[in-house]
Amino acid sequence: MATVGKPLTSPESGWRRIEITTDSNNFTISGVMGGWEESGTSGGHISSLSRGNSIKFKFTGTRLRLITKPFNNRFNNNTIIIDGVHYTFSDYTTTSIQQCLTFEKLDLENGEHTCIIKAGDTPSSATSLTLDAIDIDENGAIMAAPFSVGDKLQQPEIGWKRYDDTDPAIKYEGSWDTYTENLFAYYGGSLKASNTLGSKFSFTFKGTKIRLIDSKVLNRSQQVKITIDGVIENYSEKGTVATNENNVQILVFEKTNLNDEIHNITIEATDTDYVGIDAIDIDSNGRLFHPDEVTYIKDLDVGKRIRCHYQANSGQVGVFSGLGQETSDSIPVESTATPNGDFYFLMVEDWNGQKKLIADRNIQHSVSWDSLNNTGVVNGNTLPKIVFGEDGGANKQIKSLGLTLKDSNVTTGGYVATRVNMGVTKGKWYYEAVATSYDTRQSGARTFIGIMDRESVISNSQNGDNVNQFLASVNKCHLLINNTLNNIVGVAVNLDDNKISFYVNGVLSEEKNIEAGVEWYPFYASKWGTEATYNFGASPFRYAPPKEFSPYEESLTENPQILMRLLSGGISSSDNDNEWDKYIANSNLNDTITAGDNNVWNWNGGVNIWTTTSSPTNSAQRVIRGRSSLTYWGAGTSSSIANVGFRPVIVITFPLQYKSFIKLKNEYKKYNSDWQTISTTSPSKDTFIKEGMPDLSILDRHPTTFTIPIDDNTPSGQSLGNGKLFKEKINLKKFIEINSINVK
């Protein structure tokens, strides 16, 4: 007879064994299940669940056994739930035991049963629960079972992804409390709840399915109102007991089979029992949006917001990217010294053709006013349109708003590479790069400068130790090796003639043919801690580009100019004529927010923000605002980094647009191979922008030549010959204007 805690290398008589593998269709996985090949295990494979992850399945029969591989780095408080009944078991031992019978249940009723196995969390040194196999009755069956309403779901299933209750895309209205007790029990360490009638939260999402995660406890409402695209439903979060480890992170609502499009969701309290939210699950390829969020600059209006990504090293201004995109999780609202996350810009003003936006949080702390000023951010610096992106993993630093790079491979021999954010397929473009320093433990700078295609795979660690290995690791690439500090390398990319030219300090060094029909991206690669700065045309070049070549940045002709700076902060605590007080403290942004709302502006994070304003009493100090009070006003030394940080403002200016219609007989028309009537009344601004003709040269008059034969005007067209009188009609009304007629 098998004994719990002892090896069971094969199923006993009357039992059958089912392997637990990462690719098995018998199990539904919540979170991630890892695995590896290992001899001595059942089937030669072992699977593992990390903290909080779980699997779910159904089986038929009267009994169940769980086979694991206990050891001293396994959890000792795992849970197995059979038909809603919770049991605990340990996978912890001081010595490893292969194919160990860890849990058994022998007295189930004959029939179908639902089972969830969930990894625990203690001891703190433990890392996993191992899963080897399951034994059931020899005539039993096993099948995957999707998680359903009422199940504990600590991680999203495969095919889903999760957003925490703190995600800035969720809009809370009314009175909401944040609960952080029992930190490990709540997803992400917190949960929001309200028992105020009419309190609600809302969001939109792109996808086909949605799940809501909350605690199912005694004080929750039985009638929670959810509105999906205008259709009202109700669901219950009511439990039978107070909060415990078994009734948190419960799947309380699910809706599937929606059309793959944008959906509007509102959840509202309809009584004085609590409504809560711990997390939201949607399609793994979907996206959550704030109700006031837009993805294109042109759609911004006061009160709207747009997402942006920011990454920086401590004490340095980093790189902004992905405007309008969801790149990663959010930067913590309490800020961080090394941000690598998303945040929102909120539009606060639209004046004289310019859109002014302010970040919804302090995006980086421990950065001095002097560092911000040296990058030109304090009083205004135009954001470069072309910047380096996320290629190359963590083995690089990007600063100076995305134009200065430094690899972290100081002692190893591998080249770290990264591409810019935008490629080109036509035209003649020029940019410059210069290596400025390297690690003094090495013998010199090491850089590759040039272009590569989008299909080239850039490693998160390194792309080879030398130029041959580097070229072998990518798809299409053309480069110049530069190992000399302060050499100005100019790169001229001629896509009209499919050539690339490299210049060193203004002198042509190398020219070669490049492949046609490729989208090319400037790239950077270096090793030995080499730092280099690129100029795509945001500032004057050191050497004039070749004739007919334009700055690479001008390849983005339609993009608006974006100026970044700091907020103004007022010269005293009583001076309200500044941007902090005007927008953050006192504006409701056209009734889209509550003025000063910390849930919107996240000013109560324990960190001040730098402003453009100098202290009126000390020229070495700069005004700081925020921290723990909306009205706080103070000053700090410009070189200080303690408890102070960076909340950017951007001012967007659109290039002038010239759009025209032709008014003819009280109709407004445009011409595009034929005349088209747009309106019988004066067109609106939006109509001009969307429908207007951008270039009137299409109406330019051109000389027209036509030939009329001298014949007898019969169908056969017999020539009249010499000395005959010629007569013909010409319809000249089809010509806009005739200045002269020349008859020969």
KEKETI-201493 format. One record per residue (C-alpha): x, y, z. Coordinates in pm, whole numbers, m for minus. Example, Ala and Ser with C-alpha at 12.3 -4.5 7.8 and 13.67 -1.06 7.14 Angstrom:
# KEKETI-201493
      c1      c2      c3
    1230    m450     780
    1367    m106     714
END
This chain:
# KEKETI-201493
      c1      c2      c3
       0       0       0
     137     340    m103
     226     589     171
     210     968     148
     563    1109     166
     721     799       9
     819     719    m352
     551     569    m579
     738     496    m901
     442     340   m1082
      65     338   m1030
     m75      62    m813
    m314    m196    m949
    m650     m37   m1030
    m492     304   m1096
    m364     482   m1408
    m100     758   m1429
    m121    1082   m1631
     195    1286   m1681
     181    1659   m1602
     366    1837   m1884
     378    2198   m1998
     230    2110   m2339
     m44    1877   m2216
    m402    1948   m2321
    m529    1790   m2000
    m466    2097   m1782
    m567    2464   m1786
    m282    2682   m1657
    m324    3001   m1458
       2    3195   m1491
     306    3005   m1616
     403    2642   m1573
     769    2567   m1633
     929    2233   m1696
    1242    2040   m1775
    1359    1694   m1872
    1491    1486   m1583
    1571    1116   m1556
    1412     927   m1271
    1085    1119   m1293
     761     981   m1427
     797     999   m1805
    1133    1175   m1775
     976    1520   m1734
     903    1743   m1435
     682    2055   m1428
     677    2340   m1178
     449    2619   m1063
     591    2939    m915
     432    3131    m630
      56    3184    m678
      27    2997   m1011
    m215    2708   m1052
    m357    2440   m1283
    m714    2320   m1321
    m857    1998   m1461
   m1153    1761   m1439
   m1139    1388   m1380
   m1383    1101   m1340
   m1364     833   m1072
   m1350     799    m695
    m990     886    m604
    m689    1105    m683
    m316    1095    m608
     m57    1366    m673
     305    1274    m756
     572    1543    m707
     944    1578    m643
     982    1737    m296
    1304    1915    m196
    1430    2196      28
    1338    2476    m216
     971    2376    m250
     660    2535     m96
     514    2374     216
     166    2532     205
      24    2436    m133
    m351    2403    m190
    m556    2144    m374
    m927    2217    m422
   m1154    1927    m512
   m1516    2019    m589
   m1475    2339    m385
   m1323    2172     m78
    m978    2302      18
    m692    2077     128
    m327    2168     193
     m12    1968     130
     363    2019     146
     619    1970    m128
     906    2050     110
    1165    1799     232
    1527    1833     334
    1634    1568      82
    1506    1519    m271
    1249    1242    m333
    1166    1147    m691
     813    1032    m782
     690    1101    m431
     324    1049    m336
     255    1393    m189
    m126    1396    m161
    m415    1150    m198
    m795    1157    m170
    m954     812    m173
   m1323     852     m79
   m1481    1063    m353
   m1822     981    m499
   m1804     808    m835
   m1848    1078   m1097
   m1689    1389   m1244
   m1479    1609   m1019
   m1316    1949   m1064
    m966    2001    m922
    m739    2303    m883
    m378    2269    m766
    m225    2597    m647
     132    2672    m548
     189    2817    m202
     426    3086     m79
     625    2960     220
     897    2932     327
    1029    3258     177
    1335    3072      44
    1116    2836    m160
    1069    2895    m532
     827    2635    m670
     584    2347    m642
     691    2052    m857
     433    1847   m1046
     524    1508   m1188
     204    1312   m1243
    m152    1239   m1130
    m295     895   m1056
    m670     827   m1095
    m890     516   m1130
    m776     297   m1419
   m1115     343   m1590
   m1121     716   m1515
   m1065    1005   m1753
    m902    1347   m1725
    m963    1666   m1920
    m880    2037   m1905
   m1133    2259   m1729
   m1135    2635   m1790
   m1142    2850   m1481
   m1495    2972   m1417
   m1679    3223   m1201
   m1619    3140    m835
   m1271    2994    m887
    m961    3137    m727
    m754    3277   m1014
    m424    3424    m893
    m272    3453   m1241
    m432    3497   m1583
    m490    3185   m1787
    m296    3129   m2109
    m460    3350   m2372
    m536    3621   m2115
    m340    3908   m1958
    m400    4098   m1635
    m425    4463   m1528
    m406    4551   m1158
    m662    4770    m979
    m395    5043    m964
    m360    5063   m1344
    m401    5425   m1459
    m633    5315   m1741
    m908    5255   m1482
   m1113    5565   m1404
   m1256    5573   m1049
   m1543    5805    m961
   m1695    5854    m618
   m1543    5733    m292
   m1299    5439    m314
   m1075    5293     m44
    m749    5109    m111
    m678    4800      98
    m324    4672     138
    m349    4445     441
    m273    4080     379
     m44    4206     102
      33    3876     m59
    m333    3776     m83
    m433    4064    m311
    m307    4069    m667
     m31    4329    m688
     m59    4387    m312
    m373    4603    m313
    m748    4607    m377
   m1001    4890    m418
   m1354    4883    m279
   m1645    5121    m216
   m1976    5102     m29
   m2089    5447    m143
   m2402    5436    m356
   m2324    5554    m709
   m1949    5506    m688
   m1820    5351   m1010
   m1515    5266   m1214
   m1488    5252   m1591
   m1248    5165   m1871
   m1251    5060   m2233
   m1071    4764   m2385
    m991    4614   m2723
   m1064    4242   m2734
   m1323    3966   m2719
   m1341    3871   m2350
   m1318    4014   m2001
   m1287    3883   m1645
   m1312    4069   m1313
   m1115    3951   m1009
   m1214    4044    m652
   m1252    3902    m303
   m1576    3710    m253
   m1658    3792     109
   m1949    3860     342
   m1960    4240     301
   m1978    4236     m81
   m2282    4325    m289
   m2512    4069    m451
   m2622    4321    m715
   m2319    4478    m880
   m2420    4665   m1194
   m2198    4623   m1500
   m2266    4800   m1829
   m2098    4664   m2142
   m2148    4879   m2452
   m2473    5013   m2308
   m2614    4672   m2207
   m2670    4632   m1831
   m2603    4308   m1644
   m2563    4222   m1275
   m2327    3993   m1089
   m2262    3899    m727
   m1946    3927    m518
   m2123    3808    m203
   m1947    3546       5
   m2038    3363     324
   m1742    3458     547
   m1499    3743     604
   m1174    3774     410
    m942    3474     429
    m676    3323     206
    m930    3113      18
   m1172    3387     m92
    m937    3649    m236
    m847    3678    m605
   m1175    3513    m703
   m1311    3525   m1058
   m1641    3709    m994
   m1750    3799   m1349
   m1675    3675   m1700
   m1793    3775   m2047
   m1665    3603   m2362
   m1745    3586   m2734
   m1757    3964   m2780
   m1672    4116   m3116
   m1302    4195   m3151
   m1336    4572   m3115
   m1339    4851   m2857
   m1580    4792   m2567
   m1692    5041   m2301
   m1723    4906   m1946
   m1870    5066   m1632
   m1911    4893   m1293
   m2130    5071   m1038
   m2239    5024    m676
   m2619    4996    m648
   m2646    4956    m270
   m2438    5018      43
   m2267    4680      37
   m1911    4688     m95
   m1814    4667    m460
   m1448    4575    m511
   m1193    4526    m784
    m858    4349    m753
    m770    4294   m1120
    m905    4283   m1475
    m823    4010   m1729
    m867    4055   m2106
    m731    3893   m2425
    m354    3844   m2421
    m333    4048   m2742
    m587    4307   m2623
    m538    4642   m2457
    m700    4836   m2174
    m774    5206   m2235
    m875    5488   m2004
   m1219    5625   m2104
   m1053    5958   m2189
    m754    5804   m2368
    m660    5864   m2731
    m385    5701   m2935
    m319    5979   m3187
    m202    6333   m3120
    m460    6474   m3362
    m741    6339   m3140
    m622    6519   m2826
    m849    6771   m2657
    m849    6927   m2310
    m909    6647   m2059
    m795    6372   m2295
    m477    6173   m2230
    m221    5982   m2434
      16    5705   m2322
     395    5736   m2340
     699    5527   m2239
    1005    5654   m2049
    1330    5477   m1964
    1628    5627   m1783
    1931    5548   m1571
    1960    5696   m1225
    2050    6065   m1226
    2026    6095   m1607
    1757    6214   m1844
    1642    5915   m2046
    1445    5849   m2364
    1076    5898   m2442
     912    5663   m2691
     588    5494   m2792
     355    5794   m2781
       4    5651   m2800
     125    5292   m2755
     111    5046   m2466
     476    4951   m2420
     491    4809   m2068
     348    4834   m1717
     325    5180   m1565
     595    5372   m1383
     509    5352   m1010
     302    5650    m894
     551    5701    m611
     818    5735    m883
    1154    5558    m919
    1518    5649    m981
    1544    5408   m1276
    1213    5428   m1464
    1128    5186   m1742
     755    5206   m1787
     450    5386   m1920
     264    5693   m1798
       2    5936   m1931
      29    6288   m2064
    m294    6483   m1990
    m388    6767   m2222
    m451    7083   m2019
    m470    7358   m2282
    m525    7415   m2654
    m421    7766   m2747
    m301    7934   m3065
    m245    7606   m3249
     m47    7449   m2963
    m148    7161   m2738
      m4    7166   m2385
      20    6835   m2194
     146    6750   m1842
     261    6408   m1715
      23    6242   m1470
     306    6159   m1228
     664    6227   m1127
     826    5996   m1383
    1175    5992   m1225
    1320    6088    m889
    1682    6127    m777
    1763    6348   m1076
    1898    6700   m1019
    1775    7024   m1172
    2126    7070   m1312
    2105    6737   m1499
    1769    6836   m1643
    1906    7177   m1738
    2217    7031   m1905
    1987    6831   m2134
    1787    7143   m2214
    1471    7015   m2046
    1421    7289   m1788
    1316    7573   m2016
    1241    7379   m2332
    1411    7133   m2562
    1260    6998   m2882
    1220    6625   m2851
    1408    6447   m3128
    1174    6264   m3364
    1433    5994   m3428
    1554    5815   m3113
    1705    5479   m3026
    1466    5212   m2911
    1450    4904   m2691
    1676    4672   m2895
    1979    4537   m2711
    1813    4456   m2380
    1962    4578   m2055
    2324    4581   m2175
    2307    4946   m2274
    2226    5291   m2143
    2027    5548   m2343
    2023    5911   m2234
    2009    6268   m2370
    1649    6213   m2481
    1743    5904   m2678
    2051    6020   m2872
    2343    5916   m2649
    2421    5548   m2598
    2668    5349   m2392
    2711    4972   m2378
    2756    4782   m2053
    2993    4515   m2194
    3296    4662   m2024
    3494    4345   m1962
    3338    4109   m2218
    3411    4112   m2588
    3058    4125   m2727
    2902    4406   m2930
    2573    4550   m2802
    2346    4693   m3074
    2029    4900   m3099
    1822    5053   m3381
    1636    5381   m3412
    1258    5395   m3397
    1190    5484   m3762
    1317    5344   m4093
    1324    5485   m4448
    1252    5333   m4789
    1316    5626   m5024
    1498    5958   m5043
    1846    6083   m4954
    1920    6116   m4583
    2218    6216   m4368
    2314    6183   m4002
    2628    6206   m3785
    2768    6008   m3491
    3068    6054   m3264
    3226    5823   m3003
    3314    6033   m2699
    3450    5793   m2434
    3526    5432   m2342
    3613    5235   m2029
    3974    5305   m1935
    4034    4938   m1852
    4026    4871   m2226
    4258    4975   m2507
    4018    5203   m2695
    3672    5274   m2831
    3491    5011   m3036
    3188    5113   m3247
    3000    5007   m3560
    2797    5285   m3725
    2565    5233   m4022
    2228    5093   m4129
    2047    4760   m4097
    1707    4623   m4193
    1415    4562   m3961
    1440    4184   m3995
    1785    4174   m3835
    1765    4010   m3494
    1937    4216   m3225
    2031    4007   m2925
    1943    4109   m2571
    2299    4021   m2473
    2544    4065   m2764
    2581    4018   m3140
    2928    3868   m3177
    3281    3958   m3067
    3407    4102   m3397
    3280    4248   m3723
    3251    3913   m3902
    3052    3759   m3617
    2838    4071   m3598
    2753    4068   m3969
    2680    3695   m3952
    2434    3753   m3667
    2214    4004   m3856
    2024    3995   m4184
    2115    4299   m4398
    2367    4551   m4266
    2625    4806   m4390
    2863    4966   m4142
    3180    5162   m4079
    3418    5052   m3804
    3512    5351   m3590
    3762    5302   m3307
    3875    5663   m3271
    3729    5904   m3017
    3583    6234   m3139
    3584    6135   m3508
    3267    6277   m3664
    3125    5994   m3874
    2876    6113   m4135
    2641    5862   m4296
    2471    5948   m4626
    2198    5700   m4726
    2095    5735   m5092
    1785    5525   m5152
    1723    5676   m5495
    2043    5516   m5626
    2080    5245   m5354
    2418    5359   m5218
    2562    5445   m4878
    2856    5679   m4818
    3058    5714   m4498
    3243    6035   m4416
    3503    6086   m4141
    3547    6448   m4030
    3388    6567   m4352
    3605    6357   m4588
    3459    6068   m4790
    3596    5743   m4643
    3393    5467   m4807
    3104    5420   m5051
    2918    5100   m5135
    2603    4971   m5300
    2311    4861   m5082
    2015    4632   m5148
    1707    4787   m5313
    1355    4767   m5174
    1465    4749   m4808
    1346    4960   m4515
    1674    5077   m4358
    1730    5182   m3997
    2034    5364   m3857
    2190    5155   m3580
    2462    5168   m3318
    2683    4886   m3188
    2972    4904   m2942
    3162    4725   m2667
    3408    4810   m2387
    3180    5076   m2241
    3203    5301   m2545
    2970    5602   m2538
    2852    5771   m2858
    2615    6055   m2947
    2405    6071   m3262
    2260    6371   m3445
    1980    6305   m3692
    1922    6674   m3756
    1765    6795   m3431
    2070    7025   m3397
    2313    7167   m3657
    2553    6915   m3814
    2930    6949   m3765
    2982    6903   m4139
    2747    7000   m4421
    2555    6707   m4570
    2632    6614   m4931
    2435    6802   m5194
    2066    6701   m5217
    2079    6508   m4887
    1839    6606   m4606
    1869    6550   m4229
    1741    6203   m4142
    1491    6353   m3898
    1311    6524   m4187
    1200    6182   m4312
     915    6229   m4061
     767    6528   m4239
     414    6490   m4102
     511    6468   m3735
     448    6777   m3521
     718    6953   m3326
     720    6853   m2957
     889    7082   m2705
     958    6942   m2358
    1015    7147   m2043
     929    7170   m1673
     626    7328   m1507
     646    7679   m1366
     603    7680    m989
     546    8036    m865
     785    8267    m682
     613    8223    m344
     348    8015    m172
      96    8295    m237
     182    8328    m606
     m85    8132    m794
      12    8256   m1139
     198    7941   m1239
     128    7611   m1413
     127    7394   m1100
    m154    7593    m940
    m336    7670   m1267
    m358    7317   m1404
    m284    7061   m1131
    m431    7232    m825
    m722    7426    m972
    m833    7298   m1316
   m1109    7044   m1380
    m995    7015   m1743
   m1335    7095   m1892
   m1518    6894   m1624
   m1333    6571   m1704
   m1160    6548   m1362
   m1185    6687   m1010
    m934    6969    m965
    m632    6857    m765
    m739    6492    m762
    m444    6284    m644
    m586    5981    m828
    m529    6177   m1150
    m210    6373   m1078
     m38    6145    m823
     128    6437    m643
     115    6271    m300
     407    6036    m357
     662    6167    m109
     871    6331    m384
     878    6696    m491
     908    6803    m854
    1150    7053   m1003
    1006    7360   m1176
    1146    7622   m1412
    1117    7887   m1140
    1423    8014    m950
    1404    8099    m582
    1357    8475    m539
    1589    8472    m236
    1866    8233    m342
    1991    8215    m702
    2134    7865    m646
    1795    7721    m554
    1497    7622    m767
    1131    7609    m667
     988    7265    m589
     620    7166    m559
     407    6869    m455
     527    6585    m232
     263    6544      42
      58    6861      m9
    m111    7006    m315
     m25    7357    m195
     331    7283     m84
     587    7537    m206
     960    7523    m133
    1306    7553    m284
    1601    7318    m326
    1962    7341    m438
    1981    7278    m812
    2244    7006    m771
    2041    6810    m514
    1878    6476    m598
    1717    6392    m261
    1334    6365    m259
    1294    6552    m585
    1225    6456    m944
    1091    6517   m1290
     735    6577   m1417
     759    6682   m1783
     541    6922   m1981
     519    6890   m2359
     397    7156   m2600
     291    7017   m2939
     297    7245   m3242
     158    7119   m3568
     308    7221   m3901
      96    7471   m4093
    m153    7308   m4326
    m284    7479   m4638
    m610    7328   m4758
    m834    7476   m5030
   m1167    7437   m5209
   m1291    7603   m5527
   m1624    7786   m5492
   m1826    7766   m5814
   m2196    7855   m5838
   m2231    7842   m5458
   m2078    7494   m5439
   m1747    7413   m5274
   m1552    7171   m5492
   m1222    6988   m5507
   m1045    6839   m5807
    m881    6498   m5818
    m891    6376   m6178
   m1249    6508   m6178
   m1451    6773   m5997
   m1626    6668   m5677
   m1879    6878   m5484
   m1801    6880   m5110
   m2061    7118   m4969
   m2313    7386   m5056
   m2235    7577   m4736
   m1908    7709   m4598
   m1700    7400   m4500
   m1598    7350   m4138
   m1239    7340   m4016
   m1254    6959   m3994
   m1384    6940   m4352
   m1098    7156   m4473
    m847    6933   m4291
    m996    6605   m4414
   m1116    6696   m4765
    m932    7011   m4872
    m684    7014   m5161
    m329    7041   m5016
    m176    7153   m5343
    m342    7380   m5600
     m78    7302   m5861
    m318    7037   m5986
    m512    7328   m6138
    m210    7480   m6313
    m271    7562   m6680
     m58    7374   m6927
     m13    7437   m7303
    m239    7207   m7504
    m164    7101   m7861
    m422    6937   m8084
    m422    6852   m8455
    m722    6885   m8692
    m700    6713   m9029
    m782    6918   m9344
   m1047    6690   m9495
   m1401    6699   m9636
   m1564    6629   m9297
   m1716    6305   m9425
   m1692    5974   m9234
   m1419    5863   m9470
   m1229    6187   m9414
   m1100    6248   m9767
    m809    6489   m9778
    m888    6817   m9953
    m541    6858  m10092
    m373    7186  m10173
    m560    7501  m10273
    m890    7411  m10105
   m1086    7613   m9849
   m1073    7453   m9500
   m1354    7489   m9244
   m1370    7336   m8889
   m1540    7400   m8553
   m1334    7390   m8232
   m1502    7377   m7885
   m1288    7611   m7678
   m1521    7610   m7373
   m1344    7308   m7222
   m1030    7517   m7166
   m1015    7729   m6851
    m826    8009   m7019
    m691    8076   m7372
    m421    8337   m7405
    m333    8278   m7771
    m407    8061   m8072
    m135    7976   m8319
    m259    7822   m8645
     m16    7670   m8892
END
